[in-house]
Amino acid sequence: MKITCHVLAASLVACGSLAHAGGLELGELGRDVPGFDLYGDAGLLVADFDGDGFEDIVVAGAGVLQVFGRENGALVVKQALFVPWLFERLLLTPPPGAPSLVGVGFDGTVRQYSGWPLAETHSINLGEAPLGGAAVGDIDADGDLELVTSPFFDGLRAHDLATGALAWQLAQVEANEILLAQMDGDPALEIIVTAYEQGGLVLDGATQAVDWSYKDGFGYRFVDGQFQPGGGAQFVGADSNRFALFRSAPWSPLWDALGLTAYALGAADIEGDGIDELLIGESSSAIVFDTQSRSARLVVPADEGPMSSITPWRPDGALGSPLVAFSPQQVFWSDHRLFRAVDGTTGSTVLELLNDKPGAYSAVALGRLGAAAPSLVFGASATANHTGGAWTQIAMFSGTEQWESPPGPGMDDAFEMQPSATLILDEGTPASRLVLAGNSDFRGAHVVSLDGATHAIQWARDHTTIPSFEDRKVVDVKEVQLEGSRSLVACLNSGQGPRLMIVDAQTGAPQWESAGMGGFEGCRHAIAGQFDSGPDPLVVAVLAESLRAFNANTHLPEWVLTTPAAGASLLEHGENDREIVVFYGADLRFYDAASRTLLRAFALEDPVTAVTPLGTDIHHLAVATGGRILVVDGVTGTTLAMSDYFGTSLAHGNRLAVHDAGGSTFLIGAGSEEGVFRLRVTLGDGIFTNGFEAAVD
């Protein structure tokens, strides 16, 4: 069986309640990782993390760790763990005891993830320093784990993993990779390195005494195993286009081979004869190498480039030969695999994770598109290198993919654009529509209207129909009612400054465009609605230093609110009347919408990226801040509920999608650089109505 994971990676289990206060409950329906924007090189780790008797594999990316494994007979993503940092190294604690991950960040912070599902349980800081290598083990057999590191040009160090205390340092041993292995009869592990000055060294883990030195060095990639019958403990070292097999008892090289450049090494007994095959991740292939005949038994082409990791994986337990899993150092094209697992005998692909839909995932909309149950539509940062569709529609409750926009093969394709905004009109009706907006190198700003049920194109506007779009970039699109008709207001950036444009929602025909406004940082987003008791709605451009309002019918300027702003929202039900909330950094400032008088202000702990009201109650605002979604009292500033960490730039640009599910229950959709998230919040003792429980999506 071959599983290609691209759009949603796999069906992720829904999470339970994340946080609650009193009758309020914030829960997670699911999280999805459509792709990686930038792939990390922390490598692959294999262990039975959930204790079901089958091996899982951790695939490390930038800002997210995914755990793949068997569940109900299928290979799925068991957990997607989002982390606000990059790992320079990702390590596995050895048995005995349940396995845990140890991540070493570029800032020198070491974080340990334990239990199931994996969660951060411990952290220490060793000081910022680029690493040559790192390894975890009980090197001195005292029952406590040590973290051995080799910071560049700063010697070899051993730290207590629990406390971070420095156990010892060998300043003169400047090494790259580190292998911890049991190579002799005493309980302590051996530390195997290649030092820049001393060559290959085998050090006793308890005493740091040199058990063996090898002038020519072992290389800078290591793996231990039983590669030949007899001969004591063995390990392979590789460097450049040469690798060699070494043994203890007595210490000596057994043989070497030329012609293969090993960027990653692994070992697995593919045949089940008690002798390991050498797994080699080369520049353009994954190789199963027979160490007895000294020849390549299996070569799997992999044009992604040099490998960062290669390892055996037994997702079906001890039965059968292991899979060979490998990942590249970095990928650029959509048909490249971020991770692949192949049959160790035939080379056939069993599981792969493609690079066709990288983040960020910020253009989100949530609502009923010609169906009883709501859907979440999100845009991905598709480029010429990625053939996946720019937009994807998934069922809000199950995460099942319902539609993907066609890939953009050329400059005439209606969907070939970088997504910037998604809007659902007439949701829950047969006339529902989906409006997609983005930008193209060929056509500038681009807006498309689709039938909500069939996704047939109703109209499309680019520079061929609106000439000014050629040098415009659309940032946001909102709905606005104009004297009984429906229109769309777009916030655009251009060389002459940000501006607003109103187009007819039925045809896309332009109706008005403002003059360019000052502000070198451009438009943040747009707001449309009733700000006072007057007859006309307003359209507002949210700029970096001000909010600028225009009458939507007369197009005359109405007012300017001068204030720094990362974003703003209209609150139709404020404490006493309509309010505007402006967020900048961690600060939230609330103004009377009619007079722009400052009413109150408070600050959260982290910068705010979005604020959206939940229904008609000012005391319940959905706020994206610090990579989490909070429910915040808009009067007191009290945090009532908090989600898990969901990644960087969460809902950036004030893009939190909220849907009223009835019964004081709301659905929330949001995207970050790393993933897409589906939540529900219940404000009181309400029940799930409007199809929340019964709907089939």
C-alpha positions as CSV (number, residue, x, y, z in Angstrom):
1,M,0.0,0.0,0.0
2,K,1.3,3.5,-0.9
3,I,0.0,6.5,0.9
4,T,0.7,9.9,-0.7
5,C,0.3,12.7,1.9
6,H,0.0,16.1,0.4
7,V,-3.0,18.3,1.1
8,L,-4.0,17.3,4.6
9,A,-1.2,14.8,5.3
10,A,-3.7,12.6,7.0
11,S,-6.9,12.6,9.0
12,L,-6.0,14.0,12.4
13,V,-7.8,13.0,15.5
14,A,-9.9,15.7,17.0
15,C,-8.7,17.1,20.3
16,G,-10.8,17.6,23.4
17,S,-11.2,20.6,25.5
18,L,-8.2,22.9,25.5
19,A,-9.2,25.3,28.2
20,H,-12.3,26.5,29.9
21,A,-13.6,28.8,32.6
22,G,-16.9,28.5,34.3
23,G,-19.5,27.5,31.6
24,L,-17.2,28.6,28.8
25,E,-15.3,25.9,26.9
26,L,-12.7,26.2,24.1
27,G,-12.1,22.9,22.2
28,E,-10.2,21.8,19.2
29,L,-11.9,20.0,16.3
30,G,-8.7,19.2,14.4
31,R,-5.4,20.5,13.1
32,D,-3.9,20.0,9.6
33,V,-0.4,20.4,8.1
34,P,-0.9,20.9,4.4
35,G,2.8,21.2,3.8
36,F,6.1,22.8,4.9
37,D,7.1,26.2,3.9
38,L,10.7,25.6,5.0
39,Y,11.9,22.1,5.9
40,G,14.1,21.6,8.9
41,D,17.1,19.3,9.0
42,A,16.6,17.9,12.5
43,G,16.1,14.5,11.0
44,L,13.8,11.4,11.6
45,L,13.4,9.6,14.9
46,V,11.7,6.2,15.4
47,A,10.1,4.8,18.6
48,D,6.8,3.6,20.0
49,F,5.7,6.9,21.5
50,D,2.1,6.0,22.2
51,G,2.8,2.6,23.7
52,D,0.6,0.6,21.2
53,G,3.4,-1.9,20.4
54,F,4.2,-0.4,17.0
55,E,6.9,2.0,16.0
56,D,6.1,5.6,15.2
57,I,8.3,8.0,13.3
58,V,8.8,11.7,14.0
59,V,9.2,13.9,10.9
60,A,10.7,17.3,11.9
61,G,10.0,20.4,10.0
62,A,10.3,24.1,10.7
63,G,8.1,24.9,13.6
64,V,6.2,21.5,13.6
65,L,6.8,17.9,14.5
66,Q,4.6,15.2,13.0
67,V,4.3,11.7,14.4
68,F,3.3,9.1,11.8
69,G,2.2,5.6,12.7
70,R,-0.4,2.9,12.4
71,E,-3.9,3.6,13.6
72,N,-6.8,1.3,12.9
73,G,-4.7,-0.4,10.3
74,A,-3.8,2.8,8.3
75,L,-0.7,4.9,8.3
76,V,-1.8,8.3,9.6
77,V,-0.5,11.4,11.4
78,K,-1.0,10.6,15.1
79,Q,0.1,14.0,16.3
80,A,1.1,17.3,14.9
81,L,3.1,19.3,17.5
82,F,3.7,23.0,16.8
83,V,6.7,24.6,18.4
84,P,7.8,28.3,18.3
85,W,11.4,27.6,17.3
86,L,13.7,25.6,15.0
87,F,15.7,22.6,16.2
88,E,19.3,22.4,15.4
89,R,19.3,18.8,16.6
90,L,16.4,16.4,17.5
91,L,17.4,13.4,19.6
92,L,15.8,10.4,21.2
93,T,16.3,9.2,24.8
94,P,17.4,5.6,24.9
95,P,15.7,2.8,26.9
96,P,14.9,1.8,29.6
97,G,11.9,4.0,30.1
98,A,9.3,5.5,27.7
99,P,10.9,7.3,24.8
100,S,11.0,11.1,24.7
101,L,12.3,13.7,22.3
102,V,15.2,16.1,23.1
103,G,15.3,19.1,20.9
104,V,18.4,21.4,20.9
105,G,17.5,24.9,19.5
106,F,19.7,27.3,17.8
107,D,19.5,29.6,20.8
108,G,21.0,26.8,23.0
109,T,17.7,25.9,24.7
110,V,17.2,22.2,25.2
111,R,13.5,21.1,25.4
112,Q,12.3,17.6,26.3
113,Y,9.0,16.2,25.0
114,S,7.5,13.3,26.9
115,G,4.3,11.3,27.4
116,W,1.5,10.8,24.9
117,P,0.5,12.9,23.2
118,L,4.0,14.4,23.3
119,A,4.2,17.6,25.3
120,E,7.1,19.7,26.6
121,T,8.0,18.6,30.1
122,H,11.4,20.1,30.7
123,S,13.8,22.7,29.4
124,I,17.3,23.9,30.1
125,N,19.6,26.4,28.4
126,L,23.2,25.6,27.5
127,G,24.0,29.0,25.9
128,E,23.9,29.9,22.3
129,A,26.5,28.2,20.2
130,P,26.4,26.4,16.8
131,L,26.6,22.7,17.2
132,G,28.9,20.2,15.4
133,G,27.0,17.3,17.0
134,A,24.9,16.2,19.9
135,A,23.8,12.9,21.5
136,V,21.9,11.7,24.5
137,G,22.7,8.7,26.7
138,D,23.7,7.4,30.1
139,I,27.4,7.7,29.3
140,D,28.7,6.9,32.8
141,A,26.1,4.2,33.7
142,D,25.0,6.1,36.8
143,G,21.3,6.0,35.9
144,D,21.1,9.6,34.7
145,L,21.1,10.8,31.1
146,E,23.7,13.1,29.8
147,L,23.6,15.4,26.8
148,V,26.9,15.4,25.0
149,T,27.5,18.3,22.6
150,S,30.3,19.6,20.5
151,P,29.9,23.3,19.9
152,F,32.0,24.5,17.0
153,F,35.5,25.4,18.3
154,D,34.5,25.0,21.9
155,G,35.5,21.5,22.7
156,L,33.4,18.4,23.8
157,R,31.0,18.9,26.6
158,A,28.7,16.7,28.7
159,H,25.7,18.2,30.6
160,D,23.3,16.6,33.0
161,L,20.1,16.4,30.9
162,A,17.8,17.0,34.0
163,T,19.6,20.1,35.4
164,G,21.8,21.3,32.5
165,A,24.8,21.3,34.9
166,L,28.2,20.9,33.1
167,A,29.6,17.5,34.0
168,W,32.9,17.9,32.1
169,Q,34.5,19.6,29.1
170,L,37.4,18.6,26.9
171,A,38.4,21.9,25.4
172,Q,41.0,20.4,23.2
173,V,38.6,17.9,21.5
174,E,36.9,19.9,18.7
175,A,34.6,17.5,17.0
176,N,31.7,17.3,14.6
177,E,29.2,14.4,14.9
178,I,29.0,12.3,18.1
179,L,28.2,8.6,18.4
180,L,27.4,7.0,21.8
181,A,27.6,3.2,21.7
182,Q,28.4,0.2,23.9
183,M,31.7,-0.9,22.4
184,D,33.4,-2.9,25.3
185,G,32.6,-4.9,28.4
186,D,32.3,-2.2,31.0
187,P,28.9,-0.5,31.7
188,A,29.9,2.9,30.5
189,L,29.2,3.9,26.9
190,E,31.9,4.9,24.5
191,I,31.9,8.4,22.9
192,I,33.1,8.2,19.3
193,V,34.1,11.4,17.5
194,T,36.5,12.7,14.9
195,A,38.4,15.6,16.3
196,Y,39.9,18.3,14.1
197,E,43.4,17.9,15.7
198,Q,43.5,14.4,17.1
199,G,41.7,12.4,14.4
200,G,39.4,9.6,15.4
201,L,38.9,9.2,19.2
202,V,37.0,6.6,21.2
203,L,36.5,7.9,24.7
204,D,35.4,6.1,27.9
205,G,32.1,7.8,28.9
206,A,32.8,7.5,32.6
207,T,36.5,8.6,32.7
208,Q,36.9,10.4,29.4
209,A,40.1,8.3,28.9
210,V,41.1,7.6,25.3
211,D,40.3,3.9,24.6
212,W,41.5,4.2,21.0
213,S,42.8,6.9,18.7
214,Y,42.9,6.6,14.9
215,K,45.1,9.2,13.2
216,D,43.2,9.2,9.9
217,G,39.8,9.9,11.6
218,F,36.5,8.0,11.4
219,G,34.7,10.6,9.3
220,Y,31.8,12.8,10.2
221,R,28.8,10.5,9.9
222,F,28.4,7.5,12.3
223,V,26.2,4.5,12.9
224,D,26.8,1.4,15.0
225,G,25.5,-2.1,14.3
226,Q,26.6,-5.7,13.5
227,F,27.8,-5.4,10.0
228,Q,30.1,-8.5,9.9
229,P,29.9,-11.8,11.8
230,G,32.1,-11.7,14.9
231,G,34.7,-9.0,15.5
232,G,33.3,-7.4,18.6
233,A,31.2,-4.2,18.5
234,Q,31.2,-2.4,15.2
235,F,30.5,1.0,13.7
236,V,30.7,2.7,10.4
237,G,32.2,6.2,9.8
238,A,31.8,8.2,6.6
239,D,33.5,11.3,5.2
240,S,33.4,12.8,1.7
241,N,33.2,9.8,-0.8
242,R,34.7,7.3,1.6
243,F,33.3,5.2,4.4
244,A,34.9,2.5,6.6
245,L,33.9,-0.3,9.0
246,F,35.6,-0.3,12.4
247,R,35.5,-2.8,15.3
248,S,36.5,-3.2,18.9
249,A,38.3,-6.2,20.4
250,P,40.7,-5.5,19.0
251,W,40.2,-1.9,17.9
252,S,40.9,-1.7,14.2
253,P,39.5,-0.8,10.8
254,L,38.0,-3.8,8.9
255,W,37.6,-2.3,5.4
256,D,36.8,0.8,3.6
257,A,35.0,1.7,0.4
258,L,35.0,4.6,-2.1
259,G,32.5,6.1,-4.4
260,L,29.5,6.9,-2.3
261,T,29.1,10.3,-0.5
262,A,27.1,9.6,2.7
263,Y,25.2,12.6,4.0
264,A,23.3,10.4,6.4
265,L,23.8,6.8,7.8
266,G,21.5,4.2,9.3
267,A,21.6,0.5,10.0
268,A,18.9,-2.2,9.6
269,D,18.8,-6.0,9.4
270,I,16.7,-6.1,6.2
271,E,17.1,-9.9,5.6
272,G,16.6,-11.0,9.2
273,D,19.9,-12.9,9.3
274,G,21.4,-11.1,12.3
275,I,23.7,-8.9,10.1
276,D,22.8,-5.3,9.5
277,E,22.7,-3.7,6.1
278,L,24.1,-0.1,5.9
279,L,21.6,2.6,5.0
280,I,23.2,5.5,3.1
281,G,21.5,8.8,2.3
282,E,23.5,10.1,-0.6
283,S,23.1,13.3,-2.7
284,S,20.5,11.8,-5.1
285,S,19.5,8.4,-3.7
286,A,18.8,6.2,-0.7
287,I,20.9,3.1,-0.7
288,V,20.7,-0.3,1.1
289,F,24.4,-1.4,1.1
290,D,25.3,-5.1,1.8
291,T,28.3,-4.9,4.1
292,Q,29.4,-8.5,3.5
293,S,29.5,-8.3,-0.3
294,R,30.3,-4.6,-0.1
295,S,27.9,-3.7,-2.8
296,A,24.7,-1.7,-3.2
297,R,21.7,-4.1,-2.8
298,L,19.0,-1.4,-3.4
299,V,19.2,2.1,-4.9
300,V,16.1,4.3,-4.6
301,P,16.4,7.5,-6.7
302,A,15.7,10.7,-4.7
303,D,16.3,13.9,-6.6
304,E,15.5,16.1,-3.7
305,G,19.2,16.6,-3.0
306,P,21.5,15.6,-0.1
307,M,19.8,13.6,2.7
308,S,19.5,14.8,6.3
309,S,18.4,11.5,7.8
310,I,17.9,7.8,6.9
311,T,16.6,5.2,9.4
312,P,14.7,1.9,9.6
313,W,11.1,2.0,10.6
314,R,8.8,-0.9,11.6
315,P,5.3,0.5,11.7
316,D,3.9,-3.1,11.8
317,G,5.9,-4.3,14.8
318,A,8.6,-7.0,14.7
319,L,6.9,-8.9,11.8
320,G,8.5,-8.5,8.3
321,S,11.4,-6.5,7.2
322,P,11.7,-2.8,8.2
323,L,10.9,0.1,5.9
324,V,13.6,2.5,5.0
325,A,12.6,6.1,5.8
326,F,14.6,9.1,4.7
327,S,14.3,12.9,4.3
328,P,16.3,15.5,2.5
329,Q,18.1,18.5,3.9
330,Q,15.8,20.9,2.0
331,V,13.3,20.9,-0.8
332,F,12.2,23.4,-3.5
333,W,9.8,21.8,-5.9
334,S,6.3,20.5,-5.5
335,D,7.1,16.9,-6.7
336,H,9.9,16.6,-4.1
337,R,9.2,14.6,-1.0
338,L,9.7,16.0,2.4
339,F,9.8,12.5,3.8
340,R,9.5,9.0,2.2
341,A,9.3,5.5,3.6
342,V,10.0,2.6,1.1
343,D,10.0,-1.2,1.3
344,G,13.6,-2.2,2.3
345,T,13.6,-5.0,-0.2
346,T,11.9,-3.7,-3.3
347,G,12.2,0.1,-2.9
348,S,8.5,0.7,-3.5
349,T,7.1,3.7,-1.8
350,V,4.8,3.0,1.2
351,L,4.4,6.6,2.6
352,E,5.5,10.0,1.3
353,L,4.9,13.6,2.2
354,L,4.9,15.9,-0.8
355,N,5.9,19.6,-0.9
356,D,3.0,20.8,-3.1
357,K,1.2,23.1,-0.6
358,P,3.5,25.1,1.6
359,G,2.3,27.8,4.1
360,A,1.5,30.4,5.2
361,Y,-2.2,29.6,5.5
362,S,-3.8,32.9,6.3
363,A,-6.6,33.5,3.8
364,V,-9.4,31.7,5.6
365,A,-13.2,31.7,5.4
366,L,-15.7,29.6,7.3
367,G,-19.4,29.0,6.4
368,R,-21.9,26.8,4.7
369,L,-21.3,26.5,1.0
370,G,-24.4,24.9,-0.5
371,A,-24.4,22.3,2.3
372,A,-25.9,21.8,5.7
373,A,-22.6,21.7,7.5
374,P,-20.0,24.4,7.5
375,S,-16.7,24.2,5.6
376,L,-13.3,25.9,6.1
377,V,-11.6,27.4,3.0
378,F,-8.0,28.4,3.2
379,G,-5.3,29.6,0.9
380,A,-1.7,28.4,0.7
381,S,1.4,30.3,-0.5
382,A,1.6,28.5,-3.8
383,T,4.4,29.6,-6.1
384,A,5.7,28.6,-9.5
385,N,7.6,25.8,-7.7
386,H,4.5,24.2,-6.2
387,T,1.8,22.6,-8.3
388,G,-0.8,22.1,-5.6
389,G,-3.9,24.2,-5.8
390,A,-3.8,27.6,-4.1
391,W,-7.1,27.1,-2.2
392,T,-8.5,24.1,-0.4
393,Q,-11.9,23.5,1.1
394,I,-12.3,21.0,4.0
395,A,-15.2,19.9,6.1
396,M,-15.1,21.8,9.4
397,F,-15.8,18.9,11.6
398,S,-13.9,16.0,10.0
399,G,-11.2,17.8,8.1
400,T,-12.1,15.8,5.0
401,E,-11.0,17.6,1.8
402,Q,-14.0,18.7,-0.3
403,W,-12.4,20.8,-3.1
404,E,-9.1,22.0,-4.2
405,S,-8.6,24.8,-6.8
406,P,-7.0,23.7,-10.0
407,P,-3.3,24.2,-10.2
408,G,-2.2,27.2,-12.3
409,P,-0.4,25.9,-15.3
410,G,0.0,29.3,-17.1
411,M,-0.7,33.0,-17.1
412,D,-4.3,32.5,-18.3
413,D,-5.4,30.3,-15.5
414,A,-8.0,31.9,-13.2
415,F,-6.5,30.4,-10.0
416,E,-2.8,31.1,-10.6
417,M,-2.2,33.7,-7.9
418,Q,-0.8,34.0,-4.4
419,P,-3.9,34.0,-2.0
420,S,-4.5,37.1,0.0
421,A,-8.3,36.9,0.9
422,T,-11.2,34.5,1.0
423,L,-14.8,35.5,1.5
424,I,-18.1,33.5,1.7
425,L,-21.3,35.3,0.5
426,D,-24.9,34.1,1.1
427,E,-23.7,31.2,3.2
428,G,-26.1,28.5,3.9
429,T,-28.3,29.2,0.9
430,P,-28.4,27.7,-2.7
431,A,-26.9,31.0,-3.9
432,S,-23.8,30.8,-1.7
433,R,-20.6,32.1,-3.3
434,L,-17.0,31.9,-2.7
435,V,-14.8,34.9,-3.5
436,L,-11.1,34.4,-3.8
437,A,-8.6,37.2,-4.1
438,G,-4.8,37.2,-4.7
439,N,-2.0,38.5,-6.7
440,S,-0.1,37.3,-9.8
441,D,3.2,38.2,-11.3
442,F,1.4,38.3,-14.7
443,R,-1.9,39.9,-13.9
444,G,-1.3,41.9,-10.7
445,A,-4.4,41.9,-8.5
446,H,-7.0,39.2,-9.2
447,V,-10.5,38.5,-7.8
448,V,-12.6,35.5,-8.7
449,S,-16.2,34.6,-7.7
450,L,-17.3,31.0,-7.6
451,D,-20.6,29.1,-7.2
452,G,-20.4,27.9,-3.6
453,A,-21.7,24.4,-4.5
454,T,-20.2,23.7,-7.9
455,H,-17.2,26.0,-7.7
456,A,-17.9,27.1,-11.3
457,I,-16.4,30.5,-12.1
458,Q,-19.1,33.2,-12.1
459,W,-16.7,36.1,-12.9
460,A,-13.0,36.9,-12.7
461,R,-11.3,40.2,-12.7
462,D,-7.7,41.0,-13.4
463,H,-5.8,43.7,-15.4
464,T,-7.5,42.6,-18.6
465,T,-10.9,43.8,-17.3
466,I,-9.7,46.3,-14.7
467,P,-6.5,47.9,-16.2
468,S,-5.5,49.5,-12.9
469,F,-5.1,46.0,-11.4
470,E,-1.9,45.6,-13.3
471,D,0.1,47.6,-10.8
472,R,-2.1,46.8,-7.7
473,K,-1.7,44.2,-5.0
474,V,-5.0,43.1,-3.3
475,V,-4.6,42.7,0.5
476,D,-8.1,42.1,1.7
477,V,-11.8,41.9,0.5
478,K,-14.9,42.6,2.6
479,E,-18.6,42.6,1.8
480,V,-20.5,45.9,2.0
481,Q,-24.2,46.7,1.4
482,L,-24.8,49.7,-0.9
483,E,-28.4,51.0,-1.0
484,G,-30.0,47.6,-1.3
485,S,-27.2,46.1,-3.5
486,R,-24.3,44.0,-2.5
487,S,-20.7,45.1,-3.2
488,L,-17.2,44.1,-2.3
489,V,-14.6,46.5,-1.0
490,A,-10.9,45.6,-1.7
491,C,-7.9,47.2,0.0
492,L,-5.1,47.5,-2.5
493,N,-1.5,48.5,-2.4
494,S,0.2,50.3,-5.3
495,G,3.2,52.4,-6.0
496,Q,1.0,55.5,-5.4
497,G,0.0,54.3,-1.9
498,P,-2.7,52.1,-0.5
499,R,-6.3,52.6,-1.7
500,L,-9.8,51.2,-1.5
501,M,-11.8,49.9,-4.5
502,I,-15.5,48.9,-4.5
503,V,-16.7,46.4,-7.1
504,D,-20.2,44.9,-7.8
505,A,-20.5,41.6,-6.0
506,Q,-22.6,40.1,-8.8
507,T,-20.4,41.0,-11.8
508,G,-17.1,42.2,-10.4
509,A,-17.5,45.5,-12.3
510,P,-15.6,48.4,-10.6
511,Q,-17.8,51.1,-9.0
512,W,-15.3,53.4,-7.3
513,E,-11.6,53.6,-6.3
514,S,-10.1,56.0,-3.8
515,A,-7.1,58.2,-4.4
516,G,-3.8,56.8,-3.0
517,M,-3.4,57.3,0.7
518,G,-0.2,58.0,2.5
519,G,1.5,55.1,4.3
520,F,4.7,53.5,3.0
521,E,3.8,50.2,4.8
522,G,0.6,49.9,2.8
523,C,-2.8,48.6,3.8
524,R,-3.2,46.1,6.7
525,H,-6.8,45.1,5.8
526,A,-10.2,46.6,5.3
527,I,-13.4,47.0,7.5
528,A,-16.9,47.6,6.2
529,G,-20.1,48.2,8.2
530,Q,-22.3,50.6,10.2
531,F,-20.1,52.7,12.5
532,D,-22.9,55.0,13.7
533,S,-26.6,55.6,13.4
534,G,-26.4,57.2,10.0
535,P,-28.0,55.7,6.9
536,D,-24.8,54.8,5.1
537,P,-22.2,52.2,5.8
538,L,-18.5,53.1,5.8
539,V,-15.5,51.4,4.3
540,V,-12.3,51.7,6.2
541,A,-8.7,51.2,5.2
542,V,-6.6,50.0,8.2
543,L,-3.1,51.5,7.7
544,A,0.0,51.2,9.8
545,E,-0.4,54.7,11.3
546,S,-4.2,55.4,10.9
547,L,-7.7,54.2,10.1
548,R,-9.2,56.1,7.1
549,A,-13.0,55.9,6.6
550,F,-15.1,56.7,3.5
551,N,-18.8,56.8,2.9
552,A,-19.6,53.6,1.0
553,N,-22.4,55.3,-1.0
554,T,-21.1,58.9,-1.6
555,H,-17.4,57.9,-1.5
556,L,-16.6,61.0,0.5
557,P,-14.0,60.9,3.2
558,E,-15.7,60.6,6.7
559,W,-12.9,60.6,9.2
560,V,-9.3,59.7,10.0
561,L,-8.3,58.0,13.3
562,T,-4.6,58.6,13.8
563,T,-3.2,55.7,15.8
564,P,-0.6,53.0,15.1
565,A,-2.4,49.8,14.1
566,A,-1.5,46.2,13.2
567,G,-5.2,45.7,12.7
568,A,-8.7,46.7,13.8
569,S,-12.2,45.4,14.0
570,L,-15.7,46.8,14.2
571,L,-17.6,45.6,17.3
572,E,-21.3,46.2,16.6
573,H,-22.2,45.4,20.2
574,G,-19.8,47.2,22.4
575,E,-20.2,47.9,26.1
576,N,-22.8,50.6,25.3
577,D,-22.8,51.1,21.6
578,R,-20.7,50.3,18.5
579,E,-16.9,50.2,19.1
580,I,-13.7,49.9,17.2
581,V,-10.9,47.8,18.7
582,V,-7.4,48.6,17.4
583,F,-4.5,46.3,18.1
584,Y,-0.8,47.1,17.9
585,G,1.8,45.0,19.6
586,A,0.2,43.5,22.7
587,D,-2.1,46.5,23.2
588,L,-5.8,46.6,22.5
589,R,-7.5,50.1,22.4
590,F,-11.3,50.5,22.3
591,Y,-12.8,53.6,20.7
592,D,-16.4,54.8,20.3
593,A,-17.2,53.9,16.7
594,A,-19.1,57.2,16.1
595,S,-16.9,59.7,17.8
596,R,-13.5,57.8,17.9
597,T,-13.2,58.7,21.6
598,L,-10.9,56.3,23.4
599,L,-13.0,54.3,25.9
600,R,-10.5,51.9,27.4
601,A,-7.3,50.0,26.8
602,F,-5.4,47.0,28.1
603,A,-2.5,44.8,27.1
604,L,-2.0,41.1,26.7
605,E,1.3,39.3,27.1
606,D,2.1,38.8,23.4
607,P,1.6,40.7,20.1
608,V,-2.0,40.5,18.8
609,T,-2.6,39.4,15.2
610,A,-6.4,39.2,15.1
611,V,-9.6,40.2,17.0
612,T,-13.1,39.0,16.1
613,P,-16.2,39.2,18.3
614,L,-18.1,36.0,19.2
615,G,-21.7,36.9,18.7
616,T,-23.1,40.0,20.2
617,D,-21.3,40.0,23.6
618,I,-18.4,42.3,24.1
619,H,-17.3,40.1,27.0
620,H,-16.3,37.3,24.5
621,L,-13.7,38.2,21.9
622,A,-11.7,35.7,19.9
623,V,-8.1,37.0,19.9
624,A,-5.1,35.5,18.1
625,T,-1.9,36.4,20.1
626,G,1.4,34.7,20.6
627,G,0.5,31.8,18.3
628,R,-2.6,30.9,20.4
629,I,-6.3,31.7,20.2
630,L,-7.7,33.3,23.4
631,V,-11.2,34.1,24.4
632,V,-10.9,37.5,26.1
633,D,-13.3,39.7,28.0
634,G,-13.4,42.9,25.9
635,V,-14.2,45.1,28.9
636,T,-11.9,43.8,31.6
637,G,-9.1,42.2,29.5
638,T,-9.4,38.9,31.4
639,T,-8.4,35.8,29.5
640,L,-11.2,33.3,29.8
641,A,-9.8,30.5,27.7
642,M,-6.6,29.7,25.8
643,S,-5.8,27.2,23.0
644,D,-2.7,25.2,22.4
645,Y,0.2,26.8,20.5
646,F,-0.6,26.9,16.8
647,G,2.5,28.3,15.1
648,T,3.9,31.6,13.9
649,S,1.9,34.5,12.3
650,L,-1.4,32.9,13.5
651,A,-4.3,34.7,11.8
652,H,-1.9,37.4,10.7
653,G,-3.7,40.4,9.1
654,N,-6.9,40.0,11.3
655,R,-7.9,36.7,9.7
656,L,-9.9,34.8,12.3
657,A,-12.9,33.1,10.7
658,V,-15.9,32.7,13.0
659,H,-19.2,30.9,12.4
660,D,-22.2,31.0,14.7
661,A,-23.3,27.4,15.2
662,G,-26.2,28.3,17.4
663,G,-26.8,27.5,21.1
664,S,-24.1,29.9,22.2
665,T,-21.6,27.8,20.2
666,F,-19.2,29.2,17.7
667,L,-16.7,27.6,15.3
668,I,-13.3,29.2,14.7
669,G,-10.9,28.6,11.8
670,A,-7.4,30.0,11.5
671,G,-4.1,29.4,9.7
672,S,-0.5,30.0,10.6
673,E,2.8,29.7,8.8
674,E,2.7,26.0,9.7
675,G,-0.8,24.7,9.8
676,V,-4.6,25.1,9.7
677,F,-6.8,24.8,12.8
678,R,-10.4,24.1,13.5
679,L,-11.9,25.0,16.9
680,R,-15.2,25.4,18.7
681,V,-16.1,27.6,21.7
682,T,-19.2,27.3,23.8
683,L,-19.9,30.4,25.8
684,G,-22.3,28.9,28.4
685,D,-24.6,26.0,28.9
686,G,-25.8,26.1,25.3
687,I,-26.3,23.0,23.2
688,F,-24.9,22.4,19.7
689,T,-27.7,23.4,17.3
690,N,-28.0,24.2,13.6
691,G,-26.6,20.8,12.7
692,F,-23.5,21.0,14.9
693,E,-23.8,17.4,16.2
694,A,-26.0,15.8,13.6
695,A,-24.6,17.2,10.3
696,V,-22.6,14.9,8.1
697,D,-19.9,16.7,6.2
